[in-house]
Amino acid sequence: MEEIIRIQKPVTFDESIAHSEVHAHQPFASSTFGNNDEIRISVQNQNECVLPEKSSMHIHGKVTKEDYSRVAATKLVNMAVCHMFEKIRYELNGVEIDRNKNVGITSIMKGYLSLTPGQQRGLENTGWLSVADINLADDAGNFDVVIPLRYLLGFAEDYCRVVVNAKHELILTRANTDLIAVLQTNTTEKFKITLKKVEWLLPYIKLADKPKIQLLNYIAKDSAIPMSFRSWETYVYPMLPSTTRHDWAVKTSTQLEKPRYVIMGFQTARKNEALKNASEFDHCRIRDVKLFLNSQCYPYGNLNLDISNNQYAILYDMYVQFQTSYYNKEAEPLLSKNQRIILHLTLHRLSGLTANELTLDPQSYIMNPRVYVLQTKKKRYRRAVLMLTKCRYLGLLATCQAQMRNKKNEIHKCLKLLNIMESAYKILKKSSSTTEIQKWMTFGT
């Protein structure tokens, strides 16, 4: 209540940022966007202050028949543009910082857990189709999306600060086939997806004089810049055995990264099947799923699922609690428990995703994850998709520091000039005499 009576409190404005502008960076002129091609987008100007968190990918293309006529039985699925890429990597000064394999399925699994109903109006522009009968492309087959980088990489989602004096590079690898990105009603129609534009929209931040001096002073000390974020790793078991019980030993984990969350989904004969939607999941009559990590078991008790008879409340509660644990905020789940007709997404596909928070002893970094799956009925052609979230901490930037040592003299000259200009401004503010200003400017030159 004290705040409402502080009428003498002055008005303050945050003017630390002079302005910001978004620059579009394209791949090299010789780049091609066909299947299996590698697309490199580099930011060569290392004298800029950029904000990767707010960057995005702008992708424009067209889906046609092989003779470039209009398609009639082919439409793009949810996050189809992400399905067109097998892998995406982010490098800083030639050092790989983060990567994402199986970009399409990873972004969908993470999206169902992270997105909120308030974001639905803007999601269609990213390629996220909340309703199955929406077509991403127009009648002529043209599609145009802008995908925030935070939907694709954990680094862009968690690291919310600027990166100064560094070379940035984004490497995208096209998938070997585009069958996973479409849904067809007739497989006799031969289609072709042509990407016409791929560019990286990166915000450039222009600082005011005072924060710029402080930032350059810190960089000149060659101090390590701490960068922490959560990385996503996706592992696929291409075909589970036709048994009711199965153990999956996941080959992952290092002594530097600590797993925190596991998201698991199941699909039945959907990958590279044109007649089935590869962006949807199946429950596969799963009765129980457990993760064994060293001597710990997650969850502690049995789930005892019977999805066909509407018994999955515990699973939906795990889904709801993910946002509270991961983002430390009030949960706003994208999907409701009974949301069938609106999304054309049956409940068993939602329940095909499980999320568990892992809390481990910091001393026990050597881990051997093992997933136990129990189902009530044998089924063939199943594949399991597991997304593991790890915490990464980087005491960077070594390569950036090496470059800064080479430019130390140049930085000191800039600092000296900025300090002189700041002193001149203070004198001008106190006195209107131009003699003092000329003296300071002569000294600076």
C-alpha positions as CSV (number, residue, x, y, z in Angstrom):
1,M,0.0,0.0,0.0
2,E,2.9,2.3,0.5
3,E,3.5,2.5,-3.2
4,I,0.2,4.4,-3.9
5,I,1.1,7.3,-1.6
6,R,4.6,7.9,-2.9
7,I,3.6,10.9,-5.1
8,Q,7.1,12.3,-4.9
9,K,8.6,9.3,-6.7
10,P,10.2,10.6,-10.0
11,V,9.3,9.2,-13.4
12,T,12.1,7.0,-14.8
13,F,12.7,5.7,-18.3
14,D,14.8,2.8,-19.4
15,E,17.0,4.2,-22.1
16,S,19.8,1.6,-22.0
17,I,18.9,0.5,-25.5
18,A,18.9,3.2,-28.2
19,H,17.1,1.1,-30.7
20,S,16.9,-2.4,-32.2
21,E,16.5,-3.6,-35.8
22,V,16.0,-7.0,-37.4
23,H,18.4,-8.0,-40.1
24,A,17.7,-10.9,-42.5
25,H,20.7,-13.2,-43.2
26,Q,20.6,-15.5,-46.2
27,P,22.7,-18.6,-46.9
28,F,25.6,-18.5,-49.2
29,A,24.8,-17.8,-52.9
30,S,25.8,-21.3,-53.9
31,S,23.4,-23.0,-51.4
32,T,20.7,-25.3,-52.6
33,F,17.6,-26.3,-50.7
34,G,17.1,-29.9,-52.0
35,N,16.9,-33.1,-49.9
36,N,20.0,-33.9,-48.0
37,D,21.5,-30.5,-48.6
38,E,23.3,-28.5,-45.9
39,I,22.2,-24.9,-45.5
40,R,24.6,-22.5,-43.8
41,I,23.7,-19.1,-42.6
42,S,26.5,-17.0,-41.2
43,V,26.7,-13.7,-39.5
44,Q,30.2,-12.4,-40.3
45,N,30.0,-9.0,-38.7
46,Q,31.5,-9.5,-35.2
47,N,31.2,-5.9,-34.1
48,E,27.5,-6.1,-33.5
49,C,25.4,-6.9,-30.4
50,V,22.7,-9.5,-31.3
51,L,19.9,-11.2,-29.4
52,P,19.5,-14.9,-30.6
53,E,16.5,-15.4,-28.2
54,K,14.3,-13.2,-30.3
55,S,15.5,-14.4,-33.7
56,S,13.4,-16.5,-36.0
57,M,13.6,-18.5,-39.2
58,H,11.7,-17.2,-42.3
59,I,10.9,-20.0,-44.8
60,H,9.0,-19.7,-48.0
61,G,8.2,-22.5,-50.5
62,K,5.7,-24.3,-52.7
63,V,4.3,-27.8,-52.8
64,T,3.3,-28.9,-56.3
65,K,3.2,-32.0,-58.5
66,E,6.4,-33.1,-60.2
67,D,5.3,-31.3,-63.3
68,Y,4.7,-28.1,-61.2
69,S,1.0,-28.2,-61.5
70,R,-1.3,-27.9,-58.5
71,V,-1.7,-30.7,-56.1
72,A,-5.2,-32.1,-55.3
73,A,-4.6,-34.9,-52.8
74,T,-1.6,-33.6,-50.8
75,K,-1.6,-31.2,-47.8
76,L,1.0,-30.2,-45.3
77,V,0.8,-31.5,-41.7
78,N,1.3,-29.8,-38.4
79,M,4.8,-28.2,-38.3
80,A,5.5,-29.6,-41.8
81,V,8.3,-27.1,-42.4
82,C,10.2,-28.5,-39.4
83,H,9.7,-32.0,-40.7
84,M,11.6,-30.9,-43.8
85,F,14.8,-30.6,-41.8
86,E,16.6,-33.5,-40.2
87,K,19.0,-31.5,-38.0
88,I,19.7,-27.9,-37.0
89,R,22.9,-26.7,-35.3
90,Y,23.9,-23.3,-33.8
91,E,27.6,-22.4,-33.7
92,L,29.3,-19.6,-32.0
93,N,32.9,-18.7,-33.2
94,G,33.1,-22.1,-34.8
95,V,32.1,-24.0,-31.6
96,E,28.9,-25.9,-31.6
97,I,26.6,-24.6,-28.8
98,D,23.4,-26.4,-29.4
99,R,21.8,-28.9,-31.8
100,N,18.4,-30.5,-32.5
101,K,17.9,-33.8,-34.4
102,N,14.6,-34.9,-35.7
103,V,13.5,-31.3,-35.8
104,G,9.8,-31.9,-36.6
105,I,8.9,-34.5,-34.0
106,T,11.0,-32.7,-31.3
107,S,9.3,-29.4,-31.9
108,I,5.8,-31.0,-31.8
109,M,6.5,-32.9,-28.5
110,K,7.9,-29.9,-26.9
111,G,5.2,-27.7,-28.2
112,Y,2.3,-29.7,-26.8
113,L,3.9,-29.3,-23.4
114,S,5.1,-25.7,-23.6
115,L,2.6,-23.8,-25.6
116,T,-0.5,-22.1,-24.1
117,P,-4.0,-21.4,-25.3
118,G,-3.2,-17.7,-25.5
119,Q,-0.6,-18.4,-28.2
120,Q,-3.0,-20.2,-30.5
121,R,-3.8,-17.2,-32.7
122,G,-0.2,-16.6,-33.6
123,L,0.8,-20.2,-33.9
124,E,-0.6,-20.7,-37.4
125,N,2.1,-18.2,-38.7
126,T,4.7,-20.6,-37.4
127,G,3.3,-23.6,-39.1
128,W,1.5,-25.0,-36.0
129,L,-2.0,-26.2,-37.1
130,S,-4.3,-26.4,-34.1
131,V,-7.1,-27.8,-36.3
132,A,-6.6,-30.7,-38.6
133,D,-8.6,-29.3,-41.5
134,I,-6.5,-26.1,-41.8
135,N,-4.1,-26.1,-44.7
136,L,-0.8,-24.4,-44.3
137,A,-0.5,-23.8,-48.1
138,D,-2.9,-21.8,-50.3
139,D,-4.7,-23.2,-53.4
140,A,-1.6,-22.7,-55.5
141,G,0.6,-24.6,-53.0
142,N,2.5,-21.6,-51.6
143,F,3.4,-21.5,-47.9
144,D,5.2,-18.9,-45.9
145,V,6.1,-19.3,-42.1
146,V,8.2,-17.5,-39.5
147,I,9.3,-19.9,-36.8
148,P,10.9,-18.5,-33.6
149,L,14.2,-20.1,-32.9
150,R,13.2,-20.7,-29.3
151,Y,10.7,-23.4,-30.7
152,L,13.7,-25.2,-32.3
153,L,16.7,-24.8,-29.9
154,G,16.9,-24.8,-26.1
155,F,19.7,-22.2,-26.2
156,A,17.4,-19.6,-27.8
157,E,14.6,-20.4,-25.3
158,D,16.7,-20.2,-22.1
159,Y,19.6,-17.8,-22.8
160,C,17.9,-14.3,-22.8
161,R,20.9,-12.1,-23.0
162,V,22.8,-10.5,-25.9
163,V,25.9,-12.0,-27.5
164,V,28.6,-9.4,-28.3
165,N,31.6,-9.6,-30.7
166,A,31.1,-13.2,-31.9
167,K,30.6,-15.0,-35.2
168,H,27.2,-16.7,-35.4
169,E,26.3,-19.6,-37.7
170,L,23.1,-21.6,-38.1
171,I,23.4,-24.9,-40.0
172,L,20.3,-26.7,-41.2
173,T,20.3,-30.1,-42.8
174,R,17.4,-31.0,-45.1
175,A,15.7,-34.4,-44.6
176,N,16.3,-37.1,-47.2
177,T,12.6,-37.2,-48.0
178,D,9.5,-35.0,-47.6
179,L,7.0,-37.8,-47.1
180,I,6.9,-37.1,-43.4
181,A,5.8,-33.5,-44.0
182,V,2.6,-34.3,-46.0
183,L,-0.7,-36.2,-45.7
184,Q,-2.1,-37.6,-48.9
185,T,-5.5,-39.1,-49.7
186,N,-4.1,-40.7,-52.8
187,T,-0.6,-42.0,-53.0
188,T,-0.6,-42.0,-56.9
189,E,-0.2,-38.2,-56.8
190,K,3.5,-37.5,-57.0
191,F,4.4,-34.3,-55.2
192,K,7.4,-32.0,-54.9
193,I,8.3,-29.5,-52.2
194,T,10.5,-26.6,-53.3
195,L,12.0,-24.2,-50.8
196,K,12.4,-20.7,-52.4
197,K,13.7,-18.7,-49.4
198,V,15.4,-19.6,-46.1
199,E,16.6,-16.7,-44.0
200,W,17.5,-16.0,-40.4
201,L,15.9,-12.9,-38.9
202,L,18.3,-11.8,-36.2
203,P,17.7,-8.7,-34.0
204,Y,20.6,-6.2,-33.7
205,I,20.7,-4.2,-30.5
206,K,22.1,-0.7,-30.5
207,L,23.1,0.3,-26.9
208,A,23.2,3.8,-25.4
209,D,26.6,5.3,-24.6
210,K,26.6,4.5,-20.9
211,P,25.7,0.8,-21.1
212,K,27.9,0.4,-24.1
213,I,30.9,1.7,-22.1
214,Q,30.1,-0.7,-19.2
215,L,29.8,-3.6,-21.6
216,L,33.1,-2.9,-23.4
217,N,34.8,-2.4,-20.1
218,Y,33.7,-5.9,-19.0
219,I,34.7,-7.5,-22.2
220,A,38.1,-5.8,-22.1
221,K,38.9,-7.7,-18.8
222,D,38.8,-11.1,-20.7
223,S,36.3,-12.5,-18.1
224,A,34.5,-15.7,-18.8
225,I,30.9,-15.2,-19.8
226,P,28.6,-17.8,-18.1
227,M,25.9,-19.2,-20.4
228,S,23.5,-21.9,-19.1
229,F,20.5,-23.4,-20.9
230,R,18.6,-26.7,-21.4
231,S,19.3,-28.7,-24.5
232,W,16.9,-31.2,-26.1
233,E,18.0,-34.6,-27.4
234,T,15.7,-36.9,-29.3
235,Y,16.2,-40.7,-29.5
236,V,14.1,-42.9,-31.7
237,Y,13.6,-46.7,-31.3
238,P,12.6,-47.4,-34.9
239,M,10.6,-50.7,-34.3
240,L,9.7,-52.1,-30.9
241,P,9.5,-55.9,-30.6
242,S,6.1,-57.5,-30.8
243,T,6.0,-58.2,-27.0
244,T,4.0,-56.8,-24.1
245,R,7.2,-55.9,-22.1
246,H,10.2,-54.2,-23.4
247,D,13.4,-52.6,-21.9
248,W,15.1,-49.8,-23.9
249,A,18.7,-49.0,-22.9
250,V,19.1,-45.4,-24.0
251,K,22.7,-44.6,-25.0
252,T,23.2,-41.1,-23.8
253,S,24.5,-39.0,-20.9
254,T,27.9,-37.5,-20.2
255,Q,29.6,-36.3,-17.1
256,L,29.0,-32.7,-18.0
257,E,25.3,-32.6,-18.7
258,K,22.5,-33.5,-16.2
259,P,19.2,-34.9,-17.5
260,R,16.2,-33.2,-16.1
261,Y,13.1,-34.1,-18.0
262,V,12.0,-37.0,-20.2
263,I,9.2,-36.8,-22.8
264,M,8.1,-40.0,-24.5
265,G,5.7,-40.7,-27.3
266,F,4.7,-43.7,-29.4
267,Q,3.7,-44.0,-33.1
268,T,2.4,-46.8,-35.2
269,A,3.5,-47.0,-38.9
270,R,3.5,-43.2,-39.4
271,K,7.0,-42.3,-40.5
272,N,7.3,-41.9,-44.3
273,E,3.7,-43.1,-44.7
274,A,1.9,-40.6,-46.9
275,L,-1.6,-41.8,-45.9
276,K,-0.9,-41.2,-42.2
277,N,-0.2,-38.0,-40.3
278,A,3.4,-38.2,-38.9
279,S,2.7,-35.3,-36.5
280,E,0.2,-37.4,-34.4
281,F,0.8,-40.0,-31.7
282,D,-0.8,-43.3,-30.8
283,H,-1.2,-44.7,-27.3
284,C,-0.4,-48.3,-28.4
285,R,-2.4,-49.7,-25.4
286,I,0.4,-48.6,-23.1
287,R,-0.2,-49.7,-19.5
288,D,2.9,-48.5,-17.8
289,V,6.1,-46.6,-18.6
290,K,9.1,-46.3,-16.2
291,L,12.5,-44.6,-16.5
292,F,15.3,-46.2,-14.6
293,L,18.3,-43.9,-14.0
294,N,21.0,-45.6,-12.0
295,S,19.2,-46.7,-8.8
296,Q,16.3,-44.3,-9.2
297,C,12.9,-45.0,-10.8
298,Y,10.6,-42.4,-12.3
299,P,7.7,-42.3,-11.6
300,Y,7.9,-44.1,-8.2
301,G,4.6,-45.9,-8.5
302,N,2.8,-47.6,-11.4
303,L,0.6,-45.6,-13.8
304,N,-1.9,-48.5,-14.3
305,L,-3.2,-47.0,-17.5
306,D,-6.3,-48.2,-19.4
307,I,-6.8,-45.5,-22.0
308,S,-9.5,-47.4,-23.8
309,N,-11.6,-47.3,-20.6
310,N,-10.9,-43.6,-19.8
311,Q,-8.2,-44.3,-17.1
312,Y,-5.4,-41.8,-17.7
313,A,-6.0,-39.0,-15.1
314,I,-2.5,-39.5,-13.6
315,L,-0.9,-39.1,-17.1
316,Y,-2.9,-35.9,-17.8
317,D,-1.9,-34.5,-14.4
318,M,1.8,-35.1,-15.3
319,Y,1.1,-33.2,-18.5
320,V,-0.4,-30.2,-16.7
321,Q,2.4,-30.1,-14.1
322,F,5.1,-29.8,-16.7
323,Q,4.8,-26.1,-17.3
324,T,4.8,-25.4,-13.6
325,S,8.0,-27.3,-13.1
326,Y,9.8,-26.4,-16.3
327,Y,8.9,-22.7,-16.5
328,N,8.2,-22.0,-12.8
329,K,4.8,-20.5,-13.6
330,E,1.1,-21.3,-13.3
331,A,0.2,-24.1,-15.7
332,E,-1.7,-23.2,-18.9
333,P,-2.0,-26.4,-20.8
334,L,-2.6,-26.2,-24.5
335,L,-4.9,-29.2,-24.6
336,S,-7.8,-30.0,-22.2
337,K,-8.5,-33.5,-21.1
338,N,-11.7,-33.8,-23.2
339,Q,-10.5,-31.8,-26.2
340,R,-11.3,-34.1,-29.1
341,I,-13.5,-32.5,-31.7
342,I,-11.8,-29.0,-31.8
343,L,-8.3,-30.3,-32.3
344,H,-9.2,-33.6,-34.1
345,L,-6.6,-35.1,-31.8
346,T,-7.8,-38.1,-29.9
347,L,-7.0,-38.4,-26.2
348,H,-4.8,-41.4,-26.7
349,R,-2.4,-39.4,-28.8
350,L,-2.1,-36.8,-26.1
351,S,-1.6,-39.6,-23.5
352,G,1.2,-41.0,-25.7
353,L,3.4,-38.2,-24.2
354,T,4.8,-38.5,-20.7
355,A,6.9,-36.1,-18.8
356,N,8.9,-36.7,-15.6
357,E,11.1,-34.3,-13.7
358,L,14.5,-35.9,-12.7
359,T,16.2,-34.7,-9.6
360,L,19.6,-36.3,-9.2
361,D,22.6,-36.2,-6.9
362,P,25.2,-33.9,-8.4
363,Q,27.9,-36.4,-7.5
364,S,26.3,-39.2,-9.7
365,Y,26.8,-37.8,-13.2
366,I,27.6,-41.2,-14.8
367,M,24.1,-42.4,-15.8
368,N,22.6,-45.3,-17.7
369,P,19.0,-44.4,-18.6
370,R,16.7,-47.4,-19.2
371,V,13.0,-47.2,-20.2
372,Y,10.6,-50.0,-19.4
373,V,7.4,-50.2,-21.4
374,L,4.4,-52.4,-20.6
375,Q,1.4,-52.7,-22.8
376,T,-1.8,-54.8,-22.7
377,K,-1.7,-56.1,-26.3
378,K,1.0,-56.9,-28.8
379,K,1.3,-54.6,-31.7
380,R,3.6,-54.5,-34.7
381,Y,5.3,-51.6,-36.4
382,R,5.5,-49.4,-33.3
383,R,8.3,-46.8,-32.8
384,A,9.1,-45.0,-29.6
385,V,10.4,-41.4,-29.5
386,L,12.1,-40.2,-26.4
387,M,13.2,-36.6,-25.9
388,L,15.6,-35.9,-23.1
389,T,16.2,-32.4,-21.7
390,K,19.6,-31.8,-20.3
391,C,21.1,-28.8,-18.4
392,R,24.2,-27.3,-20.0
393,Y,26.5,-24.8,-18.5
394,L,29.2,-23.0,-20.6
395,G,31.9,-20.8,-19.1
396,L,32.4,-19.1,-22.4
397,L,33.6,-17.6,-24.5
398,A,37.2,-18.8,-25.0
399,T,37.3,-18.2,-28.7
400,C,35.6,-14.8,-28.3
401,Q,38.1,-13.9,-25.6
402,A,41.0,-14.8,-27.9
403,Q,39.6,-12.4,-30.5
404,M,39.1,-9.7,-27.9
405,R,42.8,-10.0,-26.9
406,N,43.7,-9.2,-30.5
407,K,41.4,-6.2,-30.5
408,K,42.3,-4.9,-27.0
409,N,44.1,-1.8,-28.3
410,E,41.2,-1.0,-30.6
411,I,38.7,-1.3,-27.7
412,H,40.8,0.9,-25.4
413,K,40.9,3.6,-28.0
414,C,37.1,3.4,-28.3
415,L,36.7,3.5,-24.6
416,K,39.0,6.5,-24.3
417,L,37.0,8.4,-26.9
418,L,33.7,7.5,-25.3
419,N,34.9,8.7,-21.9
420,I,36.1,12.0,-23.4
421,M,32.7,12.5,-25.1
422,E,30.9,11.7,-21.8
423,S,33.1,14.2,-20.0
424,A,32.5,16.8,-22.7
425,Y,28.8,16.3,-22.4
426,K,28.8,16.8,-18.6
427,I,30.8,20.1,-19.1
428,L,28.4,21.3,-21.7
429,K,25.5,20.6,-19.5
430,K,27.0,22.7,-16.7
431,S,28.3,25.6,-18.8
432,S,27.5,26.9,-22.2
433,S,31.1,27.9,-22.8
434,T,32.5,26.4,-26.0
435,T,36.1,27.0,-25.1
436,E,36.1,24.1,-22.6
437,I,34.4,21.8,-25.2
438,Q,37.0,22.6,-27.8
439,K,39.8,21.9,-25.3
440,W,38.4,18.4,-24.6
441,M,37.9,17.6,-28.3
442,T,41.4,18.7,-29.1
443,F,42.7,16.5,-26.3
444,G,40.7,13.5,-27.5
445,T,42.0,13.8,-31.1
